Amino acid sequence: MESVMAIFKGAEQGKRENQYLTGEKYFYGLGVETDVNAAENWYKRAAKGGHAAAAYMYGYIMLTGLSGKVDLKRGNRYIKKAADLGDRNAVLMLARNYYYGYGVKKNDRKAYRLWQKARRRAARRRNTISDSAMKRGFT
């Protein structure tokens, strides 16, 4: 319980990672009652501070209406912000939204470019993990 309180305290002090973690706790009901509206609030605060995963989750909540309201424009804006900050899931969701025209003008070319971008990021990540393992003697 102390660790949960420390996370909440950091969130109240404006620490982005703590704000994101507080959102996670409320979204998934980890140590607190599940409360999507509270999660949305904490994700939004962290996202405004430039936290990529929080921007993705806030956008996701807006796009899906999990908090009771669907806002495709705002949702896609935050998904794009998360993608620009390097969140691979956001890149994939944005690609999907362009492919289907969900809240944005349908654009197959843009969707394809975004899928390619996500694929390249995944390949770079695999290479980084592989290089790190080789340096430590794991093969």
The first five atom37 places (N, CA, C, CB, O) and aatype in JSON, in Angstrom:
{
  "aatype": [12, 6, 15, 19, 12, 0, 9, 13, 11, 7, 0, 6, 5, 7, 11, 1, 6, 2, 5, 18, 10, 16, 7, 6, 11, 18, 13, 18, 7, 10, 7, 19, 6, 16, 3, 19, 2, 0, 0, 6, 2, 17, 18, 11, 1, 0, 0, 11, 7, 7, 8, 0, 0, 0, 0, 18, 12, 18, 7, 18, 9, 12, 10, 16, 7, 10, 15, 7, 11, 19, 3, 10, 11, 1, 7, 2, 1, 18, 9, 11, 11, 0, 0, 3, 10, 7, 3, 1, 2, 0, 19, 10, 12, 10, 0, 1, 2, 18, 18, 18, 7, 18, 7, 19, 11, 11, 2, 3, 1, 11, 0, 18, 1, 10, 17, 5, 11, 0, 1, 1, 1, 0, 0, 1, 1, 1, 2, 16, 9, 15, 3, 15, 0, 12, 11, 1, 7, 13, 16],
  "atom_mask": [
    [1, 1, 1, 1, 1],
    [1, 1, 1, 1, 1],
    [1, 1, 1, 1, 1],
    [1, 1, 1, 1, 1],
    [1, 1, 1, 1, 1],
    [1, 1, 1, 1, 1],
    [1, 1, 1, 1, 1],
    [1, 1, 1, 1, 1],
    [1, 1, 1, 1, 1],
    [1, 1, 1, 0, 1],
    [1, 1, 1, 1, 1],
    [1, 1, 1, 1, 1],
    [1, 1, 1, 1, 1],
    [1, 1, 1, 0, 1],
    [1, 1, 1, 1, 1],
    [1, 1, 1, 1, 1],
    [1, 1, 1, 1, 1],
    [1, 1, 1, 1, 1],
    [1, 1, 1, 1, 1],
    [1, 1, 1, 1, 1],
    [1, 1, 1, 1, 1],
    [1, 1, 1, 1, 1],
    [1, 1, 1, 0, 1],
    [1, 1, 1, 1, 1],
    [1, 1, 1, 1, 1],
    [1, 1, 1, 1, 1],
    [1, 1, 1, 1, 1],
    [1, 1, 1, 1, 1],
    [1, 1, 1, 0, 1],
    [1, 1, 1, 1, 1],
    [1, 1, 1, 0, 1],
    [1, 1, 1, 1, 1],
    [1, 1, 1, 1, 1],
    [1, 1, 1, 1, 1],
    [1, 1, 1, 1, 1],
    [1, 1, 1, 1, 1],
    [1, 1, 1, 1, 1],
    [1, 1, 1, 1, 1],
    [1, 1, 1, 1, 1],
    [1, 1, 1, 1, 1],
    [1, 1, 1, 1, 1],
    [1, 1, 1, 1, 1],
    [1, 1, 1, 1, 1],
    [1, 1, 1, 1, 1],
    [1, 1, 1, 1, 1],
    [1, 1, 1, 1, 1],
    [1, 1, 1, 1, 1],
    [1, 1, 1, 1, 1],
    [1, 1, 1, 0, 1],
    [1, 1, 1, 0, 1],
    [1, 1, 1, 1, 1],
    [1, 1, 1, 1, 1],
    [1, 1, 1, 1, 1],
    [1, 1, 1, 1, 1],
    [1, 1, 1, 1, 1],
    [1, 1, 1, 1, 1],
    [1, 1, 1, 1, 1],
    [1, 1, 1, 1, 1],
    [1, 1, 1, 0, 1],
    [1, 1, 1, 1, 1],
    [1, 1, 1, 1, 1],
    [1, 1, 1, 1, 1],
    [1, 1, 1, 1, 1],
    [1, 1, 1, 1, 1],
    [1, 1, 1, 0, 1],
    [1, 1, 1, 1, 1],
    [1, 1, 1, 1, 1],
    [1, 1, 1, 0, 1],
    [1, 1, 1, 1, 1],
    [1, 1, 1, 1, 1],
    [1, 1, 1, 1, 1],
    [1, 1, 1, 1, 1],
    [1, 1, 1, 1, 1],
    [1, 1, 1, 1, 1],
    [1, 1, 1, 0, 1],
    [1, 1, 1, 1, 1],
    [1, 1, 1, 1, 1],
    [1, 1, 1, 1, 1],
    [1, 1, 1, 1, 1],
    [1, 1, 1, 1, 1],
    [1, 1, 1, 1, 1],
    [1, 1, 1, 1, 1],
    [1, 1, 1, 1, 1],
    [1, 1, 1, 1, 1],
    [1, 1, 1, 1, 1],
    [1, 1, 1, 0, 1],
    [1, 1, 1, 1, 1],
    [1, 1, 1, 1, 1],
    [1, 1, 1, 1, 1],
    [1, 1, 1, 1, 1],
    [1, 1, 1, 1, 1],
    [1, 1, 1, 1, 1],
    [1, 1, 1, 1, 1],
    [1, 1, 1, 1, 1],
    [1, 1, 1, 1, 1],
    [1, 1, 1, 1, 1],
    [1, 1, 1, 1, 1],
    [1, 1, 1, 1, 1],
    [1, 1, 1, 1, 1],
    [1, 1, 1, 1, 1],
    [1, 1, 1, 0, 1],
    [1, 1, 1, 1, 1],
    [1, 1, 1, 0, 1],
    [1, 1, 1, 1, 1],
    [1, 1, 1, 1, 1],
    [1, 1, 1, 1, 1],
    [1, 1, 1, 1, 1],
    [1, 1, 1, 1, 1],
    [1, 1, 1, 1, 1],
    [1, 1, 1, 1, 1],
    [1, 1, 1, 1, 1],
    [1, 1, 1, 1, 1],
    [1, 1, 1, 1, 1],
    [1, 1, 1, 1, 1],
    [1, 1, 1, 1, 1],
    [1, 1, 1, 1, 1],
    [1, 1, 1, 1, 1],
    [1, 1, 1, 1, 1],
    [1, 1, 1, 1, 1],
    [1, 1, 1, 1, 1],
    [1, 1, 1, 1, 1],
    [1, 1, 1, 1, 1],
    [1, 1, 1, 1, 1],
    [1, 1, 1, 1, 1],
    [1, 1, 1, 1, 1],
    [1, 1, 1, 1, 1],
    [1, 1, 1, 1, 1],
    [1, 1, 1, 1, 1],
    [1, 1, 1, 1, 1],
    [1, 1, 1, 1, 1],
    [1, 1, 1, 1, 1],
    [1, 1, 1, 1, 1],
    [1, 1, 1, 1, 1],
    [1, 1, 1, 1, 1],
    [1, 1, 1, 1, 1],
    [1, 1, 1, 1, 1],
    [1, 1, 1, 0, 1],
    [1, 1, 1, 1, 1],
    [1, 1, 1, 1, 1]
  ],
  "atom_positions": [
    [[0.82, -1.2, 0.0], [0.0, 0.0, 0.0], [0.86, 1.26, 0.0], [-0.93, 0.0, 1.2], [0.47, 2.28, -0.56]],
    [[2.04, 1.18, 0.63], [2.94, 2.34, 0.65], [3.37, 2.73, -0.75], [4.17, 2.05, 1.51], [3.45, 3.92, -1.07]],
    [[3.65, 1.73, -1.58], [4.11, 2.04, -2.94], [3.0, 2.72, -3.74], [4.57, 0.76, -3.66], [3.26, 3.62, -4.54]],
    [[1.75, 2.3, -3.53], [0.63, 2.93, -4.21], [0.51, 4.38, -3.76], [-0.69, 2.16, -3.93], [0.31, 5.27, -4.59]],
    [[0.64, 4.61, -2.49], [0.54, 5.98, -1.97], [1.69, 6.85, -2.49], [0.55, 5.96, -0.42], [1.5, 8.03, -2.77]],
    [[2.88, 6.26, -2.61], [4.02, 7.01, -3.15], [3.78, 7.38, -4.61], [5.32, 6.18, -3.03], [4.12, 8.48, -5.04]],
    [[3.18, 6.47, -5.36], [2.85, 6.77, -6.77], [1.83, 7.9, -6.83], [2.31, 5.5, -7.49], [2.0, 8.84, -7.6]],
    [[0.78, 7.81, -6.02], [-0.24, 8.85, -6.02], [0.34, 10.2, -5.61], [-1.38, 8.47, -5.07], [0.01, 11.23, -6.19]],
    [[1.21, 10.18, -4.61], [1.84, 11.43, -4.15], [2.66, 12.06, -5.28], [2.73, 11.17, -2.91], [2.58, 13.26, -5.52]],
    [[3.46, 11.24, -5.96], [4.24, 11.74, -7.09], [3.36, 12.28, -8.21], [0.0, 0.0, 0.0], [3.7, 13.27, -8.85]],
    [[2.23, 11.61, -8.43], [1.29, 12.08, -9.47], [0.75, 13.46, -9.11], [0.12, 11.08, -9.64], [0.68, 14.35, -9.96]],
    [[0.37, 13.62, -7.86], [-0.14, 14.93, -7.41], [0.93, 16.02, -7.52], [-0.64, 14.84, -5.95], [0.62, 17.19, -7.72]],
    [[2.2, 15.62, -7.39], [3.3, 16.58, -7.49], [3.65, 16.89, -8.94], [4.54, 16.04, -6.77], [4.53, 17.71, -9.2]],
    [[2.98, 16.25, -9.89], [3.19, 16.55, -11.3], [4.22, 15.68, -12.0], [0.0, 0.0, 0.0], [4.64, 16.01, -13.11]],
    [[4.63, 14.59, -11.39], [5.59, 13.69, -12.03], [4.87, 12.86, -13.08], [6.29, 12.76, -10.97], [3.95, 12.1, -12.77]],
    [[5.29, 13.03, -14.34], [4.6, 12.4, -15.47], [4.49, 10.88, -15.34], [5.32, 12.73, -16.74], [3.41, 10.32, -15.55]],
    [[5.59, 10.22, -14.99], [5.55, 8.76, -14.89], [4.58, 8.31, -13.8], [6.96, 8.2, -14.61], [3.86, 7.32, -13.97]],
    [[4.55, 9.03, -12.7], [3.61, 8.71, -11.63], [2.16, 8.97, -12.07], [3.94, 9.52, -10.37], [1.25, 8.22, -11.71]],
    [[1.97, 10.02, -12.85], [0.62, 10.29, -13.36], [0.17, 9.16, -14.28], [0.59, 11.64, -14.12], [-0.97, 8.7, -14.21]],
    [[1.08, 8.71, -15.14], [0.77, 7.58, -16.02], [0.47, 6.33, -15.21], [1.94, 7.32, -17.0], [-0.52, 5.64, -15.47]],
    [[1.3, 6.03, -14.22], [1.09, 4.83, -13.4], [-0.21, 4.92, -12.6], [2.27, 4.64, -12.45], [-0.87, 3.9, -12.38]],
    [[-0.57, 6.11, -12.17], [-1.85, 6.28, -11.48], [-3.0, 5.99, -12.44], [-1.97, 7.73, -10.9], [-3.98, 5.34, -12.07]],
    [[-2.87, 6.46, -13.67], [-3.86, 6.14, -14.68], [-3.98, 4.64, -14.89], [0.0, 0.0, 0.0], [-5.08, 4.1, -15.01]],
    [[-2.84, 3.96, -14.94], [-2.83, 2.5, -15.11], [-3.54, 1.81, -13.95], [-1.39, 1.98, -15.23], [-4.32, 0.88, -14.15]],
    [[-3.26, 2.27, -12.74], [-3.89, 1.67, -11.56], [-5.41, 1.8, -11.63], [-3.36, 2.33, -10.27], [-6.13, 0.84, -11.36]],
    [[-5.9, 2.98, -11.99], [-7.34, 3.17, -12.1], [-7.93, 2.43, -13.3], [-7.66, 4.66, -12.2], [-9.02, 1.87, -13.2]],
    [[-7.23, 2.4, -14.41], [-7.76, 1.74, -15.61], [-7.9, 0.24, -15.39], [-6.84, 2.01, -16.82], [-8.92, -0.35, -15.74]],
    [[-6.88, -0.36, -14.8], [-6.88, -1.82, -14.62], [-7.34, -2.27, -13.23], [-5.51, -2.35, -14.88], [-7.43, -3.47, -12.97]],
    [[-7.62, -1.32, -12.32], [-8.05, -1.68, -10.98], [-6.95, -2.33, -10.16], [0.0, 0.0, 0.0], [-7.19, -3.32, -9.47]],
    [[-5.75, -1.78, -10.24], [-4.6, -2.34, -9.52], [-4.42, -1.62, -8.19], [-3.31, -2.22, -10.37], [-3.82, -0.55, -8.12]],
    [[-4.93, -2.22, -7.13], [-4.82, -1.63, -5.8], [-5.89, -0.6, -5.5], [0.0, 0.0, 0.0], [-5.96, -0.08, -4.39]],
    [[-6.72, -0.3, -6.47], [-7.85, 0.63, -6.32], [-9.02, 0.09, -7.12], [-7.46, 2.09, -6.8], [-8.86, -0.83, -7.92]],
    [[-10.19, 0.65, -6.9], [-11.35, 0.29, -7.71], [-11.12, 0.76, -9.15], [-12.66, 0.9, -7.13], [-10.58, 1.85, -9.36]],
    [[-11.52, -0.03, -10.11], [-11.45, 0.39, -11.5], [-12.3, 1.64, -11.68], [-11.91, -0.74, -12.46], [-13.46, 1.68, -11.27]],
    [[-11.71, 2.67, -12.31], [-12.41, 3.93, -12.54], [-11.84, 4.54, -13.82], [-12.26, 4.92, -11.31], [-10.81, 5.21, -13.79]],
    [[-12.52, 4.29, -14.93], [-12.01, 4.75, -16.23], [-11.96, 6.27, -16.3], [-12.89, 4.21, -17.36], [-11.06, 6.82, -16.94]],
    [[-12.9, 6.94, -15.66], [-12.87, 8.41, -15.68], [-11.65, 8.96, -14.95], [-14.16, 8.98, -15.05], [-11.03, 9.91, -15.41]],
    [[-11.31, 8.36, -13.82], [-10.11, 8.78, -13.09], [-8.87, 8.45, -13.92], [-10.02, 8.1, -11.7], [-7.94, 9.25, -14.0]],
    [[-8.86, 7.28, -14.54], [-7.73, 6.89, -15.39], [-7.56, 7.9, -16.53], [-7.93, 5.47, -15.97], [-6.46, 8.35, -16.82]],
    [[-8.68, 8.25, -17.16], [-8.65, 9.21, -18.26], [-8.02, 10.53, -17.81], [-10.06, 9.46, -18.8], [-7.19, 11.1, -18.52]],
    [[-8.42, 11.0, -16.64], [-7.88, 12.25, -16.1], [-6.37, 12.17, -15.9], [-8.57, 12.59, -14.78], [-5.66, 13.1, -16.26]],
    [[-5.88, 11.08, -15.32], [-4.44, 10.95, -15.06], [-3.65, 10.75, -16.35], [-4.18, 9.79, -14.1], [-2.57, 11.31, -16.51]],
    [[-4.2, 9.96, -17.27], [-3.53, 9.79, -18.56], [-3.42, 11.14, -19.28], [-4.29, 8.77, -19.44], [-2.38, 11.46, -19.86]],
    [[-4.49, 11.92, -19.24], [-4.49, 13.21, -19.91], [-3.42, 14.13, -19.33], [-5.88, 13.87, -19.81], [-2.7, 14.8, -20.07]],
    [[-3.32, 14.16, -18.02], [-2.32, 15.01, -17.36], [-0.9, 14.61, -17.78], [-2.46, 14.94, -15.82], [-0.08, 15.46, -18.1]],
    [[-0.63, 13.3, -17.77], [0.7, 12.82, -18.16], [0.95, 13.06, -19.64], [0.85, 11.33, -17.83], [2.06, 13.41, -20.04]],
    [[-0.09, 12.87, -20.46], [0.05, 13.07, -21.92], [0.37, 14.52, -22.24], [-1.24, 12.65, -22.64], [1.2, 14.8, -23.11]],
    [[-0.28, 15.44, -21.55], [0.01, 16.86, -21.78], [1.45, 17.19, -21.44], [-0.94, 17.74, -20.95], [2.01, 18.15, -21.98]],
    [[2.05, 16.42, -20.55], [3.45, 16.6, -20.19], [4.41, 15.87, -21.11], [0.0, 0.0, 0.0], [5.63, 15.93, -20.91]],
    [[3.88, 15.17, -22.13], [4.75, 14.52, -23.11], [5.02, 13.04, -22.85], [0.0, 0.0, 0.0], [6.0, 12.51, -23.36]],
    [[4.18, 12.37, -22.09], [4.36, 10.93, -21.82], [3.68, 10.14, -22.94], [3.78, 10.53, -20.41], [2.46, 10.22, -23.1]],
    [[4.47, 9.39, -23.71], [3.97, 8.71, -24.9], [2.89, 7.68, -24.59], [5.11, 8.03, -25.62], [1.83, 7.69, -25.22]],
    [[3.14, 6.78, -23.64], [2.16, 5.74, -23.34], [0.87, 6.32, -22.78], [2.75, 4.74, -22.34], [-0.21, 5.81, -23.06]],
    [[0.98, 7.39, -22.01], [-0.21, 8.05, -21.48], [-1.01, 8.69, -22.61], [0.18, 9.12, -20.43], [-2.24, 8.63, -22.61]],
    [[-0.33, 9.29, -23.57], [-1.01, 9.89, -24.72], [-1.76, 8.81, -25.5], [-0.01, 10.62, -25.65], [-2.89, 9.03, -25.94]],
    [[-1.13, 7.64, -25.65], [-1.78, 6.53, -26.34], [-3.05, 6.1, -25.58], [-0.81, 5.34, -26.48], [-4.11, 5.96, -26.18]],
    [[-2.92, 5.9, -24.28], [-4.07, 5.43, -23.5], [-5.18, 6.47, -23.46], [-3.63, 5.09, -22.09], [-6.36, 6.11, -23.53]],
    [[-4.83, 7.74, -23.36], [-5.86, 8.79, -23.36], [-6.57, 8.8, -24.71], [-5.23, 10.19, -23.06], [-7.8, 8.86, -24.78]],
    [[-5.8, 8.73, -25.78], [-6.39, 8.68, -27.11], [-7.27, 7.46, -27.3], [0.0, 0.0, 0.0], [-8.35, 7.54, -27.88]],
    [[-6.81, 6.32, -26.8], [-7.58, 5.08, -26.88], [-8.93, 5.22, -26.17], [-6.78, 3.92, -26.27], [-9.97, 4.81, -26.7]],
    [[-8.92, 5.8, -24.98], [-10.16, 6.01, -24.24], [-11.09, 6.93, -25.01], [-9.88, 6.58, -22.84], [-12.3, 6.68, -25.07]],
    [[-10.55, 7.98, -25.6], [-11.37, 8.91, -26.39], [-11.97, 8.21, -27.63], [-10.52, 10.12, -26.82], [-13.13, 8.42, -27.96]],
    [[-11.16, 7.4, -28.3], [-11.62, 6.73, -29.52], [-12.67, 5.66, -29.24], [-10.44, 6.1, -30.24], [-13.59, 5.46, -30.04]],
    [[-12.54, 4.98, -28.12], [-13.44, 3.87, -27.82], [-14.66, 4.27, -27.0], [-12.69, 2.81, -27.08], [-15.65, 3.53, -26.95]],
    [[-14.59, 5.43, -26.38], [-15.71, 5.87, -25.56], [-15.83, 5.13, -24.24], [0.0, 0.0, 0.0], [-16.91, 5.08, -23.65]],
    [[-14.74, 4.57, -23.77], [-14.78, 3.8, -22.52], [-15.2, 4.64, -21.32], [-13.42, 3.2, -22.24], [-15.7, 4.11, -20.33]],
    [[-15.0, 5.94, -21.4], [-15.39, 6.81, -20.27], [-16.79, 7.39, -20.47], [-14.38, 7.95, -20.1], [-17.23, 8.24, -19.7]],
    [[-17.48, 6.92, -21.5], [-18.85, 7.37, -21.73], [-19.01, 8.35, -22.86], [0.0, 0.0, 0.0], [-20.14, 8.72, -23.21]],
    [[-17.9, 8.79, -23.45], [-18.02, 9.73, -24.57], [-16.97, 9.38, -25.63], [-17.84, 11.2, -24.09], [-15.81, 9.12, -25.31]],
    [[-17.39, 9.39, -26.88], [-16.48, 9.15, -27.99], [-16.09, 10.51, -28.56], [-17.12, 8.23, -29.1], [-16.95, 11.35, -28.81]],
    [[-14.8, 10.72, -28.75], [-14.3, 11.95, -29.36], [-13.2, 11.54, -30.34], [-13.77, 12.98, -28.28], [-12.03, 11.46, -29.98]],
    [[-13.61, 11.29, -31.58], [-12.67, 10.79, -32.58], [-11.57, 11.79, -32.9], [-13.41, 10.43, -33.85], [-10.41, 11.41, -33.08]],
    [[-11.92, 13.05, -32.97], [-10.92, 14.08, -33.3], [-9.85, 14.16, -32.22], [-11.6, 15.46, -33.48], [-8.66, 14.08, -32.52]],
    [[-10.26, 14.31, -30.99], [-9.31, 14.39, -29.88], [-8.55, 13.08, -29.72], [-10.03, 14.74, -28.56], [-7.34, 13.08, -29.5]],
    [[-9.25, 11.96, -29.84], [-8.61, 10.66, -29.72], [-7.49, 10.48, -30.73], [0.0, 0.0, 0.0], [-6.39, 10.07, -30.37]],
    [[-7.77, 10.8, -31.99], [-6.73, 10.67, -33.02], [-5.6, 11.67, -32.82], [-7.35, 10.86, -34.41], [-4.45, 11.38, -33.13]],
    [[-5.93, 12.84, -32.3], [-4.88, 13.84, -32.03], [-3.89, 13.3, -30.98], [-5.51, 15.18, -31.54], [-2.68, 13.47, -31.13]],
    [[-4.41, 12.66, -29.94], [-3.52, 12.12, -28.91], [-2.81, 10.84, -29.37], [-4.33, 11.83, -27.64], [-1.68, 10.59, -28.97]],
    [[-3.47, 10.05, -30.2], [-2.8, 8.88, -30.77], [-1.64, 9.34, -31.64], [-3.8, 8.01, -31.6], [-0.56, 8.75, -31.61]],
    [[-1.86, 10.39, -32.42], [-0.78, 10.93, -33.26], [0.35, 11.47, -32.39], [-1.31, 12.05, -34.2], [1.53, 11.26, -32.7]],
    [[0.0, 12.16, -31.32], [1.02, 12.68, -30.39], [1.86, 11.53, -29.84], [0.36, 13.47, -29.24], [3.08, 11.61, -29.78]],
    [[1.18, 10.45, -29.42], [1.89, 9.28, -28.89], [2.8, 8.67, -29.95], [0.89, 8.22, -28.37], [3.93, 8.28, -29.66]],
    [[2.31, 8.6, -31.18], [3.11, 8.05, -32.28], [4.34, 8.92, -32.51], [2.27, 7.95, -33.58], [5.45, 8.4, -32.71]],
    [[4.15, 10.23, -32.5], [5.28, 11.16, -32.69], [6.3, 11.04, -31.55], [4.76, 12.61, -32.79], [7.49, 11.29, -31.74]],
    [[5.82, 10.65, -30.37], [6.71, 10.48, -29.21], [7.38, 9.1, -29.2], [5.93, 10.68, -27.92], [8.2, 8.8, -28.33]],
    [[7.02, 8.26, -30.18], [7.7, 6.97, -30.32], [6.93, 5.75, -29.86], [0.0, 0.0, 0.0], [7.5, 4.67, -29.78]],
    [[5.65, 5.89, -29.55], [4.87, 4.74, -29.1], [4.44, 3.91, -30.31], [3.62, 5.2, -28.28], [3.65, 4.36, -31.14]],
    [[4.96, 2.68, -30.4], [4.7, 1.82, -31.55], [3.22, 1.43, -31.66], [5.56, 0.57, -31.47], [2.67, 1.37, -32.76]],
    [[2.59, 1.18, -30.52], [1.15, 0.84, -30.56], [0.34, 1.98, -31.15], [0.65, 0.51, -29.15], [-0.64, 1.76, -31.86]],
    [[0.74, 3.2, -30.85], [0.04, 4.36, -31.38], [0.23, 4.45, -32.89], [0.54, 5.65, -30.71], [-0.71, 4.79, -33.61]],
    [[1.43, 4.14, -33.37], [1.67, 4.16, -34.82], [0.75, 3.15, -35.5], [3.17, 3.83, -35.14], [0.15, 3.44, -36.53]],
    [[0.65, 1.96, -34.91], [-0.22, 0.92, -35.48], [-1.69, 1.33, -35.45], [-0.03, -0.39, -34.73], [-2.42, 1.11, -36.42]],
    [[-2.14, 1.92, -34.35], [-3.53, 2.34, -34.27], [-3.82, 3.47, -35.26], [-3.87, 2.8, -32.84], [-4.87, 3.48, -35.91]],
    [[-2.89, 4.39, -35.38], [-3.07, 5.49, -36.33], [-3.15, 4.95, -37.75], [-1.93, 6.51, -36.21], [-3.97, 5.4, -38.55]],
    [[-2.29, 3.98, -38.08], [-2.33, 3.34, -39.4], [-3.7, 2.71, -39.63], [-1.22, 2.28, -39.53], [-4.29, 2.88, -40.7]],
    [[-4.19, 1.99, -38.64], [-5.5, 1.35, -38.74], [-6.59, 2.39, -38.97], [-5.81, 0.55, -37.47], [-7.48, 2.19, -39.8]],
    [[-6.52, 3.49, -38.23], [-7.54, 4.52, -38.36], [-7.53, 5.15, -39.75], [-7.34, 5.59, -37.29], [-8.59, 5.44, -40.31]],
    [[-6.34, 5.37, -40.31], [-6.27, 5.9, -41.67], [-6.77, 4.87, -42.69], [-4.83, 6.32, -42.01], [-7.42, 5.23, -43.67]],
    [[-6.46, 3.62, -42.46], [-6.88, 2.57, -43.39], [-8.41, 2.47, -43.46], [-6.29, 1.22, -42.97], [-8.98, 2.34, -44.54]],
    [[-9.06, 2.54, -42.29], [-10.51, 2.43, -42.23], [-11.24, 3.77, -42.26], [-10.9, 1.68, -41.0], [-12.47, 3.81, -42.37]],
    [[-10.5, 4.86, -42.17], [-11.14, 6.17, -42.13], [-11.87, 6.41, -40.82], [0.0, 0.0, 0.0], [-12.94, 7.03, -40.8]],
    [[-11.31, 5.93, -39.73], [-11.95, 6.04, -38.42], [-11.53, 7.35, -37.75], [-11.58, 4.84, -37.53], [-10.47, 7.44, -37.13]],
    [[-12.38, 8.35, -37.89], [-12.12, 9.64, -37.27], [-11.14, 10.52, -38.04], [0.0, 0.0, 0.0], [-10.86, 11.65, -37.64]],
    [[-10.64, 10.0, -39.16], [-9.75, 10.73, -40.05], [-10.17, 10.4, -41.48], [-8.22, 10.37, -39.8], [-10.88, 9.42, -41.72]],
    [[-9.74, 11.21, -42.42], [-10.04, 10.91, -43.81], [-9.31, 9.64, -44.22], [-9.65, 12.11, -44.74], [-8.1, 9.52, -44.01]],
    [[-10.02, 8.69, -44.81], [-9.42, 7.42, -45.24], [-8.26, 7.71, -46.18], [-10.47, 6.51, -45.93], [-8.39, 8.48, -47.13]],
    [[-7.11, 7.07, -45.89], [-5.92, 7.31, -46.69], [-5.04, 6.06, -46.64], [-5.14, 8.56, -46.18], [-4.25, 5.88, -45.71]],
    [[-5.19, 5.2, -47.66], [-4.45, 3.94, -47.7], [-2.94, 4.16, -47.74], [-4.88, 3.12, -48.9], [-2.19, 3.41, -47.12]],
    [[-2.5, 5.17, -48.46], [-1.05, 5.43, -48.57], [-0.46, 5.8, -47.21], [-0.78, 6.56, -49.58], [0.6, 5.3, -46.82]],
    [[-1.15, 6.67, -46.51], [-0.68, 7.08, -45.19], [-0.69, 5.88, -44.23], [-1.56, 8.24, -44.63], [0.24, 5.71, -43.44]],
    [[-1.72, 5.06, -44.32], [-1.79, 3.86, -43.48], [-0.6, 2.95, -43.76], [-3.12, 3.11, -43.73], [0.04, 2.46, -42.83]],
    [[-0.3, 2.74, -45.03], [0.81, 1.87, -45.4], [2.14, 2.42, -44.87], [0.88, 1.7, -46.93], [2.96, 1.68, -44.33]],
    [[2.35, 3.73, -45.04], [3.59, 4.35, -44.55], [3.72, 4.19, -43.03], [3.64, 5.84, -44.92], [4.81, 3.93, -42.52]],
    [[2.62, 4.34, -42.33], [2.66, 4.17, -40.87], [2.94, 2.72, -40.49], [1.33, 4.63, -40.25], [3.69, 2.48, -39.54]],
    [[2.36, 1.77, -41.2], [2.66, 0.36, -40.92], [4.14, 0.06, -41.16], [1.78, -0.57, -41.8], [4.77, -0.67, -40.39]],
    [[4.67, 0.63, -42.21], [6.1, 0.45, -42.49], [6.95, 1.07, -41.37], [6.47, 1.08, -43.85], [7.95, 0.48, -40.95]],
    [[6.56, 2.22, -40.9], [7.27, 2.89, -39.81], [7.27, 2.01, -38.56], [6.64, 4.26, -39.5], [8.29, 1.87, -37.89]],
    [[6.13, 1.42, -38.24], [6.03, 0.54, -37.07], [6.91, -0.7, -37.27], [4.56, 0.12, -36.83], [7.55, -1.16, -36.33]],
    [[6.93, -1.22, -38.47], [7.76, -2.4, -38.76], [9.24, -2.08, -38.58], [7.5, -2.91, -40.19], [9.98, -2.88, -38.0]],
    [[9.67, -0.92, -39.07], [11.07, -0.51, -38.91], [11.43, -0.33, -37.44], [11.35, 0.78, -39.69], [12.52, -0.72, -37.01]],
    [[10.53, 0.28, -36.68], [10.79, 0.47, -35.24], [10.92, -0.88, -34.54], [9.66, 1.29, -34.6], [11.78, -1.06, -33.67]],
    [[10.07, -1.82, -34.91], [10.13, -3.15, -34.29], [11.45, -3.83, -34.64], [8.94, -4.03, -34.75], [12.06, -4.48, -33.79]],
    [[11.9, -3.69, -35.89], [13.16, -4.31, -36.31], [14.33, -3.67, -35.55], [13.36, -4.16, -37.84], [15.24, -4.38, -35.12]],
    [[14.32, -2.35, -35.39], [15.39, -1.68, -34.63], [15.4, -2.15, -33.19], [15.21, -0.14, -34.69], [16.46, -2.36, -32.6]],
    [[14.22, -2.31, -32.62], [14.14, -2.76, -31.23], [14.68, -4.18, -31.1], [12.67, -2.7, -30.72], [15.42, -4.48, -30.16]],
    [[14.33, -5.06, -32.02], [14.84, -6.43, -31.99], [16.36, -6.43, -32.09], [14.23, -7.27, -33.13], [17.04, -7.16, -31.37]],
    [[16.89, -5.59, -32.98], [18.35, -5.52, -33.15], [19.03, -5.0, -31.88], [18.71, -4.62, -34.33], [20.08, -5.5, -31.49]],
    [[18.43, -4.02, -31.25], [18.99, -3.46, -30.02], [19.01, -4.52, -28.92], [18.19, -2.24, -29.57], [20.0, -4.66, -28.21]],
    [[17.91, -5.24, -28.78], [17.85, -6.3, -27.77], [18.85, -7.39, -28.07], [16.43, -6.89, -27.69], [19.53, -7.89, -27.17]],
    [[18.96, -7.77, -29.34], [19.9, -8.82, -29.75], [21.34, -8.37, -29.49], [19.7, -9.17, -31.25], [22.14, -9.15, -28.97]],
    [[21.67, -7.14, -29.86], [23.03, -6.62, -29.63], [23.36, -6.59, -28.14], [23.17, -5.22, -30.23], [24.47, -6.93, -27.74]],
    [[22.41, -6.17, -27.33], [22.61, -6.1, -25.89], [22.85, -7.49, -25.31], [21.4, -5.45, -25.22], [23.71, -7.66, -24.44]],
    [[22.1, -8.46, -25.77], [22.26, -9.84, -25.28], [23.63, -10.38, -25.68], [21.14, -10.75, -25.83], [24.27, -11.07, -24.89]],
    [[24.08, -10.08, -26.9], [25.38, -10.57, -27.36], [26.5, -9.95, -26.54], [25.57, -10.27, -28.86], [27.48, -10.64, -26.22]],
    [[26.39, -8.67, -26.19], [27.41, -8.01, -25.38], [27.51, -8.64, -24.0], [27.1, -6.53, -25.25], [28.58, -8.64, -23.39]],
    [[26.41, -9.17, -23.52], [26.4, -9.8, -22.18], [26.74, -11.27, -22.24], [25.05, -9.61, -21.52], [26.78, -11.94, -21.2]],
    [[26.98, -11.79, -23.44], [27.37, -13.18, -23.58], [26.21, -14.14, -23.77], [0.0, 0.0, 0.0], [26.4, -15.36, -23.73]],
    [[25.01, -13.62, -23.97], [23.85, -14.47, -24.25], [23.7, -14.61, -25.75], [22.55, -13.89, -23.61], [23.75, -13.62, -26.48]],
    [[23.52, -15.8, -26.21], [23.28, -16.0, -27.65], [22.12, -16.92, -27.89], [24.5, -16.55, -28.33], [21.78, -17.2, -29.04]]
  ]
}
